[in-house]
Amino acid sequence: MTSKSSIELARNFRKQPTRAEQTLWRVLRNRQLDGHKFYRQKPIGLYVVDFCCWSRRLIIEVDGGVHVGREVQDQEREKALEKLGYRVIRFTNDQVEKDMNQVVEAVRAALGIDPHPWPSP
């Protein structure tokens, strides 16, 4: 269940994404990642998540400096989202900005996509 305040919060987050969120969104938007539909800054339960693929029940979180010292709260949040049936994967801003290929491969693996669809010769 989402409240009006979480919808407003999500709307504000969409208007002011971090650089790392913008970078990852360019890869996820418009079904560019193997046809999977992603949403950004979506309210789920009591939380607003960075990215979500409803069909695969996958949440992607991009953590910046604001998460330092919040590990316990982030773990509680993750457990609550998992109770709702979602899997959560996390990346740091640095991972997104410096090694997008690795991030994309990790997302593809979490989606259950074979990273090498063709057999090697």
DSSP file (Angstrom, degrees, kcal/mol; ACC not computed):
  #  RESIDUE AA STRUCTURE BP1 BP2  ACC     N-H-->O    O-->H-N    N-H-->O    O-->H-N    TCO  KAPPA ALPHA  PHI   PSI    X-CA   Y-CA   Z-CA
    1    1 A M              0   0    0      0, 0.0     2,-0.4     0, 0.0    43,-0.1   0.000 360.0 360.0 360.0 132.8    0.0    0.0    0.0
    2    2 A T        -     0   0    0     41,-0.1     2,-0.2    44,-0.1    44,-0.1  -0.863 360.0-141.8-113.3 147.6    1.4    3.4   -0.9
    3    3 A S     >  -     0   0    0     -2,-0.4     4,-1.7    42,-0.3     3,-0.2  -0.594  28.2-109.0-101.4 166.3    0.5    6.7    0.6
    4    4 A K  H  > S+     0   0    0      1,-0.2     4,-2.3    -2,-0.2     5,-0.2   0.877 119.3  56.1 -60.3 -36.7    0.0   10.0   -1.1
    5    5 A S  H  > S+     0   0    0      1,-0.2     4,-2.4     2,-0.2    -1,-0.2   0.870 105.3  50.2 -66.5 -35.7    3.3   11.2    0.6
    6    6 A S  H  > S+     0   0    0      2,-0.2     4,-2.4     1,-0.2    -1,-0.2   0.846 109.8  51.4 -71.1 -31.2    5.3    8.3   -0.9
    7    7 A I  H  X S+     0   0    0     -4,-1.7     4,-2.2     2,-0.2    -2,-0.2   0.916 111.8  46.5 -68.0 -42.7    3.9    9.1   -4.3
    8    8 A E  H  X S+     0   0    0     -4,-2.3     4,-2.3     2,-0.2    -2,-0.2   0.904 112.3  51.1 -63.6 -41.7    4.9   12.8   -3.9
    9    9 A L  H  X S+     0   0    0     -4,-2.4     4,-2.5     2,-0.2    -2,-0.2   0.924 109.8  49.4 -61.7 -45.1    8.4   11.7   -2.6
   10   10 A A  H  X S+     0   0    0     -4,-2.4     4,-2.3     1,-0.2    -1,-0.2   0.910 109.6  52.2 -60.6 -42.5    8.8    9.4   -5.6
   11   11 A R  H  X S+     0   0    0     -4,-2.2     4,-1.4     1,-0.2    -1,-0.2   0.909 110.4  47.9 -60.9 -42.7    7.9   12.3   -8.0
   12   12 A N  H  X S+     0   0    0     -4,-2.3     4,-1.1     1,-0.2    -2,-0.2   0.899 110.1  52.0 -65.7 -40.4   10.4   14.6   -6.3
   13   13 A F  H  < S+     0   0    0     -4,-2.5     3,-0.4     1,-0.2    -2,-0.2   0.885 107.2  53.3 -63.1 -38.4   13.1   11.9   -6.6
   14   14 A R  H  < S+     0   0    0     -4,-2.3    -1,-0.2     1,-0.2    -2,-0.2   0.847 107.2  52.2 -64.9 -32.6   12.4   11.5  -10.3
   15   15 A K  H  < S+     0   0    0     -4,-1.4    -1,-0.2     1,-0.2    -2,-0.2   0.745 119.1  34.8 -74.1 -22.8   12.8   15.2  -10.8
   16   16 A Q  S  < S+     0   0    0     -4,-1.1    -1,-0.2    -3,-0.4    -2,-0.1  -0.486  78.8 171.0-132.3  63.8   16.2   15.2   -9.1
   17   17 A P        -     0   0    0      0, 0.0     2,-0.1     0, 0.0    -3,-0.1  -0.337  35.3-111.5 -72.2 155.5   18.1   12.0   -9.8
   18   18 A T     >  -     0   0    0      1,-0.1     4,-2.3    -5,-0.0     5,-0.2  -0.357  32.0-106.4 -74.3 166.3   21.7   11.5   -8.9
   19   19 A R  H  > S+     0   0    0      1,-0.2     4,-2.3     2,-0.2     5,-0.1   0.907 122.6  51.2 -61.3 -41.2   24.3   11.2  -11.7
   20   20 A A  H  > S+     0   0    0      1,-0.2     4,-2.5     2,-0.2     5,-0.2   0.901 109.1  50.4 -64.5 -40.2   24.6    7.5  -11.1
   21   21 A E  H  > S+     0   0    0      2,-0.2     4,-2.5     1,-0.2    -1,-0.2   0.907 110.4  50.0 -63.8 -41.0   20.8    7.0  -11.3
   22   22 A Q  H  X S+     0   0    0     -4,-2.3     4,-1.6     2,-0.2    -2,-0.2   0.916 110.8  50.3 -61.0 -42.9   20.7    9.0  -14.6
   23   23 A T  H  X S+     0   0    0     -4,-2.3     4,-0.6     1,-0.2    -2,-0.2   0.932 114.0  42.7 -63.1 -47.4   23.5    6.8  -16.0
   24   24 A L  H >X S+     0   0    0     -4,-2.5     4,-1.8     1,-0.2     3,-1.1   0.877 109.0  59.0 -68.2 -36.9   21.8    3.5  -15.0
   25   25 A W  H 3X S+     0   0    0     -4,-2.5     4,-2.7     1,-0.3    -1,-0.2   0.849  96.6  61.7 -61.4 -34.2   18.4    4.8  -16.2
   26   26 A R  H 3< S+     0   0    0     -4,-1.6    -1,-0.3     1,-0.2    -2,-0.2   0.798 110.0  41.8 -61.9 -26.5   19.8    5.4  -19.7
   27   27 A V  H << S+     0   0    0     -3,-1.1    -2,-0.2    -4,-0.6    -1,-0.2   0.816 120.8  40.0 -86.8 -34.3   20.5    1.6  -19.8
   28   28 A L  H >< S+     0   0    0     -4,-1.8     3,-0.6     4,-0.1     5,-0.4   0.759  92.1  98.2 -89.6 -26.9   17.2    0.4  -18.3
   29   29 A R  G >< S+     0   0    0     -4,-2.7     3,-1.5     1,-0.2    10,-0.1  -0.127  81.2  19.6 -68.9 160.1   14.6    2.7  -19.8
   30   30 A N  G 3  S-     0   0    0      1,-0.3    -1,-0.2     8,-0.2     7,-0.1   0.802 125.1 -71.0  54.9  35.7   12.4    1.9  -22.8
   31   31 A R  G <> S+     0   0    0     -3,-0.6     4,-1.4     5,-0.2    -1,-0.3   0.785  89.6 145.8  57.6  29.7   12.9   -1.8  -22.4
   32   32 A Q  T <4  +     0   0    0     -3,-1.5     2,-1.3    -4,-0.3    -4,-0.1   0.749  51.0  76.1 -70.8 -23.6   16.5   -1.5  -23.6
   33   33 A L  T >4 S-     0   0    0      3,-0.5     3,-1.9    -5,-0.4    -1,-0.2  -0.695 133.0 -52.5 -94.6  88.2   17.7   -4.3  -21.4
   34   34 A D  T 34 S-     0   0    0     -2,-1.3    -1,-0.2     1,-0.3    -2,-0.2   0.777 103.4 -60.5  53.3  32.9   16.5   -7.5  -23.2
   35   35 A G  T 3< S+     0   0    0     -4,-1.4     2,-0.4     1,-0.2    -1,-0.3   0.508  94.6 144.0  81.0   4.8   12.9   -6.1  -23.3
   36   36 A H    <   -     0   0    0     -3,-1.9     2,-0.5    -5,-0.1    -3,-0.5  -0.640  47.2-131.4 -83.4 132.9   12.4   -5.8  -19.6
   37   37 A K        -     0   0    0     -2,-0.4    17,-0.4    -6,-0.1     2,-0.3  -0.718  26.8-172.7 -85.5 122.9   10.3   -2.9  -18.4
   38   38 A F        -     0   0    0     -2,-0.5     2,-0.3   -10,-0.4    -8,-0.2  -0.880   9.7-158.4-114.2 149.0   11.8   -0.9  -15.5
   39   39 A Y  E     -A   52   0A   0     13,-2.3    13,-2.2    -2,-0.3     2,-0.4  -0.901  13.1-139.7-118.1 151.3   10.3    1.9  -13.5
   40   40 A R  E    S+A   51   0A   0     -2,-0.3    11,-0.3    11,-0.2    10,-0.2  -0.905  73.3   2.8-117.5 146.8   12.3    4.4  -11.6
   41   41 A Q  E    S+     0   0A   0      9,-3.0    -1,-0.2    -2,-0.4     9,-0.2   0.952  83.6 169.9  47.2  65.4   11.6    5.9   -8.2
   42   42 A K  E     -A   49   0A   0      7,-1.4     7,-2.8    -3,-0.2     2,-0.3  -0.882  35.6-121.9-109.4 135.3    8.5    3.8   -7.5
   43   43 A P  E     +A   48   0A   0      0, 0.0     2,-0.4     0, 0.0     5,-0.3  -0.587  32.3 175.2 -72.1 130.7    6.7    3.5   -4.2
   44   44 A I  E >   -A   47   0A   0      3,-3.3     3,-2.3    -2,-0.3     2,-0.2  -0.959  62.1 -45.3-136.1 117.5    6.5   -0.1   -2.9
   45   45 A G  T 3  S-     0   0    0     -2,-0.4   -42,-0.3     1,-0.3    36,-0.0  -0.423 125.1 -19.8  59.5-128.3    5.0   -0.6    0.5
   46   46 A L  T 3  S+     0   0    0     -2,-0.2    -1,-0.3   -44,-0.1     2,-0.3   0.409 127.1  75.0 -88.5   1.6    6.4    2.0    2.8
   47   47 A Y  E <   -A   44   0A   0     -3,-2.3    -3,-3.3    30,-0.1     2,-0.5  -0.739  67.7-138.1-120.2 159.2    9.5    2.7    0.6
   48   48 A V  E     -A   43   0A   0     -5,-0.3     2,-0.3    -2,-0.3    -7,-0.1  -0.983  29.5-156.2-112.1 120.1   10.4    4.4   -2.7
   49   49 A V  E     -A   42   0A   0     -7,-2.8    -7,-1.4    -2,-0.5    -8,-0.2  -0.664  18.5-130.0 -99.3 153.7   12.8    2.2   -4.6
   50   50 A D  E    S-     0   0A   0     -2,-0.3    -9,-3.0     1,-0.2     2,-0.3   0.967  87.0  -2.1 -65.6 -53.8   15.3    3.5   -7.2
   51   51 A F  E     -AB  40  60A   0      9,-1.7     9,-2.4   -11,-0.3     2,-0.4  -0.990  65.4-174.2-140.6 146.7   14.4    1.0  -10.0
   52   52 A C  E     -AB  39  59A   0    -13,-2.2   -13,-2.3    -2,-0.3     2,-0.7  -0.993  18.8-160.3-145.5 135.8   11.9   -1.9  -10.3
   53   53 A C  E >>> - B   0  58A   0      5,-2.8     5,-1.9    -2,-0.4     4,-0.7  -0.931  14.7-167.6-109.4 102.7   11.1   -4.5  -12.8
   54   54 A W  G >45S+     0   0    0     -2,-0.7     3,-1.0   -17,-0.4    -1,-0.2   0.903  81.8  57.0 -58.7 -45.1    7.6   -5.7  -11.8
   55   55 A S  G 345S+     0   0    0    -18,-0.3    -1,-0.2     1,-0.3   -19,-0.0   0.807 118.1  32.6 -63.0 -29.8    7.5   -8.7  -14.0
   56   56 A R  G <45S-     0   0    0     -3,-0.6    -1,-0.3     2,-0.1    -2,-0.2   0.371 103.8-127.1-104.9   2.3   10.7  -10.2  -12.4
   57   57 A R  T <<5 +     0   0    0     -3,-1.0    30,-2.7    -4,-0.7     2,-0.5   0.903  58.7 150.1  52.8  44.7   10.0   -8.7   -9.0
   58   58 A L  E   < -Bc  53  87A   0     -5,-1.9    -5,-2.8    28,-0.2     2,-0.4  -0.930  31.5-166.0-115.9 130.5   13.5   -7.2   -9.0
   59   59 A I  E     -Bc  52  88A   0     28,-3.2    30,-2.6    -2,-0.5     2,-0.5  -0.941   4.2-159.9-113.3 135.3   14.5   -4.0   -7.3
   60   60 A I  E     -Bc  51  89A   0     -9,-2.4    -9,-1.7    -2,-0.4     2,-0.4  -0.973   7.5-167.5-115.8 125.4   17.8   -2.2   -8.1
   61   61 A E  E     - c   0  90A   0     28,-2.7    30,-2.3    -2,-0.5     2,-0.6  -0.929   8.8-157.8-112.7 136.6   19.1    0.3   -5.5
   62   62 A V  E     - c   0  91A   0     -2,-0.4     2,-0.5    28,-0.2    30,-0.2  -0.958  16.9-156.3-114.7 113.5   22.0    2.7   -6.2
   63   63 A D  E     + c   0  92A   0     28,-3.3    30,-1.9    -2,-0.6    31,-0.3  -0.791  14.8 176.3-102.0 124.7   23.6    3.8   -3.0
   64   64 A G    >   -     0   0    0     -2,-0.5     3,-1.9    28,-0.2     4,-0.3  -0.259  56.0 -65.8-104.0-163.5   25.6    7.0   -2.6
   65   65 A G  G >  S+     0   0    0      1,-0.3     3,-1.5     2,-0.2    -2,-0.0   0.726 122.4  73.8 -60.3 -24.3   27.2    8.6    0.3
   66   66 A V  G 3  S+     0   0    0      1,-0.3    -1,-0.3     3,-0.1    -3,-0.0   0.721  91.0  59.4 -63.2 -20.3   23.9    9.1    2.1
   67   67 A H  G X  S+     0   0    0     -3,-1.9     3,-2.3     2,-0.1    -1,-0.3   0.580  75.0 113.5 -86.8 -10.5   23.8    5.4    2.8
   68   68 A V  T <  S+     0   0    0     -3,-1.5    -4,-0.0     1,-0.3    -3,-0.0  -0.461  89.4  13.0 -63.8 126.9   27.1    5.4    4.8
   69   69 A G  T 3  S+     0   0    0     -2,-0.2    -1,-0.3     1,-0.0     3,-0.2   0.439 108.8  90.8  84.8   0.1   26.2    4.6    8.4
   70   70 A R    <>  +     0   0    0     -3,-2.3     4,-2.7     1,-0.1     5,-0.2   0.068  43.4 119.1-111.5  22.3   22.7    3.4    7.4
   71   71 A E  H  > S+     0   0    0      1,-0.2     4,-2.3     2,-0.2     5,-0.2   0.881  75.3  50.2 -59.2 -40.5   23.6   -0.2    6.8
   72   72 A V  H  > S+     0   0    0      2,-0.2     4,-2.3     1,-0.2    -1,-0.2   0.933 112.9  45.9 -64.6 -45.6   21.1   -1.4    9.5
   73   73 A Q  H  > S+     0   0    0      1,-0.2     4,-2.4     2,-0.2    -2,-0.2   0.890 112.3  51.7 -64.1 -38.8   18.3    0.6    8.1
   74   74 A D  H  X S+     0   0    0     -4,-2.7     4,-2.4     2,-0.2    -1,-0.2   0.890 109.7  49.6 -65.2 -38.5   19.1   -0.5    4.6
   75   75 A Q  H  X S+     0   0    0     -4,-2.3     4,-2.4    -5,-0.2    -2,-0.2   0.908 111.2  48.9 -65.9 -41.5   19.0   -4.2    5.7
   76   76 A E  H  X S+     0   0    0     -4,-2.3     4,-2.2     2,-0.2    -2,-0.2   0.909 112.2  49.2 -62.8 -42.1   15.7   -3.7    7.4
   77   77 A R  H  X S+     0   0    0     -4,-2.4     4,-2.2     2,-0.2    -2,-0.2   0.912 110.6  50.3 -62.0 -44.6   14.3   -2.0    4.3
   78   78 A E  H  X S+     0   0    0     -4,-2.4     4,-2.4     1,-0.2    -2,-0.2   0.908 109.8  50.2 -62.5 -43.4   15.6   -4.9    2.2
   79   79 A K  H  X S+     0   0    0     -4,-2.4     4,-2.0     1,-0.2    -1,-0.2   0.903 109.9  50.9 -61.7 -42.0   14.0   -7.5    4.4
   80   80 A A  H  X S+     0   0    0     -4,-2.2     4,-0.9     1,-0.2    -1,-0.2   0.905 111.7  46.9 -63.3 -41.4   10.7   -5.7    4.3
   81   81 A L  H  <>S+     0   0    0     -4,-2.2     5,-1.9     1,-0.2     3,-0.4   0.876 110.0  53.3 -68.5 -36.9   10.8   -5.5    0.5
   82   82 A E  H ><5S+     0   0    0     -4,-2.4     3,-1.7     1,-0.2    -1,-0.2   0.864 102.9  57.6 -65.4 -35.2   11.7   -9.2    0.3
   83   83 A K  H 3<5S+     0   0    0     -4,-2.0    -1,-0.2     1,-0.3    -2,-0.2   0.783 102.0  56.4 -63.6 -26.0    8.7  -10.0    2.5
   84   84 A L  T 3<5S-     0   0    0     -4,-0.9    -1,-0.3    -3,-0.4    -2,-0.2   0.423 130.3 -98.4 -84.0   0.6    6.6   -8.4   -0.3
   85   85 A G  T < 5S+     0   0    0     -3,-1.7     2,-0.3     1,-0.3    -3,-0.2   0.607  81.1 127.7  97.1  13.1    8.1  -10.8   -2.8
   86   86 A Y      < -     0   0    0     -5,-1.9     2,-0.4    -8,-0.1    -1,-0.3  -0.723  50.4-140.2-103.1 152.2   10.9   -8.7   -4.3
   87   87 A R  E     -c   58   0A   0    -30,-2.7   -28,-3.2    -2,-0.3     2,-0.5  -0.898  21.0-152.6-102.5 141.1   14.6   -9.4   -4.7
   88   88 A V  E     -c   59   0A   0     -2,-0.4     2,-0.4   -30,-0.2   -28,-0.2  -0.959  13.4-176.7-120.0 128.7   16.9   -6.4   -4.1
   89   89 A I  E     -c   60   0A   0    -30,-2.6   -28,-2.7    -2,-0.5     2,-0.4  -0.960  12.8-154.3-120.3 145.9   20.3   -5.9   -5.6
   90   90 A R  E     +c   61   0A   0     -2,-0.4     2,-0.3   -30,-0.2   -28,-0.2  -0.915  13.8 178.7-124.5 144.5   22.5   -3.0   -4.7
   91   91 A F  E     -c   62   0A   0    -30,-2.3   -28,-3.3    -2,-0.4     2,-0.2  -0.968  26.0-123.6-134.5 152.3   25.3   -1.0   -6.4
   92   92 A T  E  >  -c   63   0A   0     -2,-0.3     4,-2.0   -30,-0.2   -28,-0.2  -0.553  29.5-111.2 -87.5 162.0   27.3    1.9   -5.3
   93   93 A N  H  > S+     0   0    0    -30,-1.9     4,-2.7     1,-0.2     5,-0.2   0.917 120.2  55.2 -55.7 -42.9   27.4    5.2   -7.3
   94   94 A D  H  > S+     0   0    0    -31,-0.3     4,-2.5     1,-0.2     5,-0.4   0.897 104.8  51.8 -60.0 -41.9   31.1    4.3   -8.0
   95   95 A Q  H  > S+     0   0    0      1,-0.2     4,-2.3     2,-0.2     8,-0.3   0.932 113.0  45.0 -60.4 -45.0   30.2    0.9   -9.5
   96   96 A V  H  < S+     0   0    0     -4,-2.0     4,-0.2     1,-0.2    -2,-0.2   0.912 118.9  41.9 -65.0 -42.9   27.6    2.5  -11.8
   97   97 A E  H  < S+     0   0    0     -4,-2.7    -1,-0.2    -5,-0.2    -2,-0.2   0.777 126.3  30.3 -78.7 -26.3   29.8    5.3  -12.9
   98   98 A K  H  < S+     0   0    0     -4,-2.5    -3,-0.2    -5,-0.2    -2,-0.2   0.666 129.6  26.0-109.8 -18.9   33.1    3.3  -13.3
   99   99 A D     X  +     0   0    0     -4,-2.3     4,-1.8    -5,-0.4     3,-0.5  -0.369  59.7 155.6-145.0  61.3   32.0   -0.2  -14.3
  100  100 A M  H  > S+     0   0    0      1,-0.2     4,-3.0    -4,-0.2     5,-0.2   0.836  73.9  61.6 -59.8 -34.8   28.7   -0.2  -16.0
  101  101 A N  H  > S+     0   0    0      1,-0.2     4,-2.2     2,-0.2    -1,-0.2   0.921 106.1  45.7 -59.0 -43.3   29.4   -3.4  -17.9
  102  102 A Q  H  > S+     0   0    0     -3,-0.5     4,-2.1     2,-0.2    -1,-0.2   0.896 112.7  51.0 -66.2 -40.3   29.7   -5.3  -14.6
  103  103 A V  H  X S+     0   0    0     -4,-1.8     4,-2.3    -8,-0.3    -2,-0.2   0.936 110.7  48.5 -61.9 -47.2   26.5   -3.6  -13.3
  104  104 A V  H  X S+     0   0    0     -4,-3.0     4,-2.8     1,-0.2    -2,-0.2   0.908 110.8  50.5 -61.7 -42.4   24.6   -4.6  -16.4
  105  105 A E  H  X S+     0   0    0     -4,-2.2     4,-2.3    -5,-0.2    -1,-0.2   0.888 110.2  50.3 -63.9 -38.1   25.8   -8.2  -16.3
  106  106 A A  H  X S+     0   0    0     -4,-2.1     4,-2.2     2,-0.2    -2,-0.2   0.893 111.8  47.7 -66.3 -39.3   24.8   -8.4  -12.6
  107  107 A V  H  X S+     0   0    0     -4,-2.3     4,-2.0     2,-0.2    -2,-0.2   0.928 111.4  50.5 -65.8 -44.6   21.3   -7.0  -13.5
  108  108 A R  H  X>S+     0   0    0     -4,-2.8     5,-3.1     1,-0.2     4,-0.6   0.906 110.6  49.6 -60.1 -41.6   21.0   -9.5  -16.4
  109  109 A A  H ><5S+     0   0    0     -4,-2.3     3,-1.0     1,-0.2    -1,-0.2   0.912 109.7  50.7 -64.0 -41.8   22.0  -12.4  -14.0
  110  110 A A  H 3<5S+     0   0    0     -4,-2.2    -1,-0.2     1,-0.3    -2,-0.2   0.819 108.7  52.3 -65.7 -30.0   19.4  -11.2  -11.5
  111  111 A L  H 3<5S-     0   0    0     -4,-2.0    -1,-0.3    -5,-0.1    -2,-0.2   0.588 119.5-113.3 -78.7 -10.5   16.8  -11.2  -14.2
  112  112 A G  T <<5 +     0   0    0     -3,-1.0     2,-0.5    -4,-0.6    -3,-0.2   0.754  65.2 150.1  83.4  25.5   17.7  -14.7  -15.2
  113  113 A I      < -     0   0    0     -5,-3.1    -1,-0.3    -6,-0.2    -2,-0.1  -0.794  51.5-121.4 -94.9 129.9   19.2  -13.7  -18.5
  114  114 A D        -     0   0    0     -2,-0.5    -5,-0.0     1,-0.2    -1,-0.0  -0.565  16.7-150.6 -67.6 119.7   22.0  -15.8  -19.9
  115  115 A P  S    S+     0   0    0      0, 0.0    -1,-0.2     0, 0.0    -6,-0.0   0.725  92.1  40.2 -68.2 -18.1   24.9  -13.4  -20.4
  116  116 A H        +     0   0    0      1,-0.1     4,-0.1     4,-0.0    -2,-0.0  -0.732  68.2 174.0-129.4  82.4   26.2  -15.5  -23.3
  117  117 A P        +     0   0    0      0, 0.0    -1,-0.1     0, 0.0    -3,-0.0   0.705  62.1  67.9 -67.1 -19.4   23.2  -16.7  -25.3
  118  118 A W  S    S-     0   0    0      1,-0.0     2,-0.1     0, 0.0     0, 0.0  -0.826  88.6-116.1-102.9 139.3   25.3  -18.3  -28.1
  119  119 A P        -     0   0    0      0, 0.0    -1,-0.0     0, 0.0     0, 0.0  -0.407  35.2-108.0 -68.5 147.5   27.4  -21.3  -27.5
  120  120 A S              0   0    0      1,-0.1    -4,-0.0    -4,-0.1     0, 0.0  -0.451 360.0 360.0 -73.6 150.7   31.1  -20.9  -27.9
  121  121 A P              0   0    0      0, 0.0    -1,-0.1     0, 0.0     0, 0.0   0.505 360.0 360.0 -68.3 360.0   32.6  -22.5  -31.0
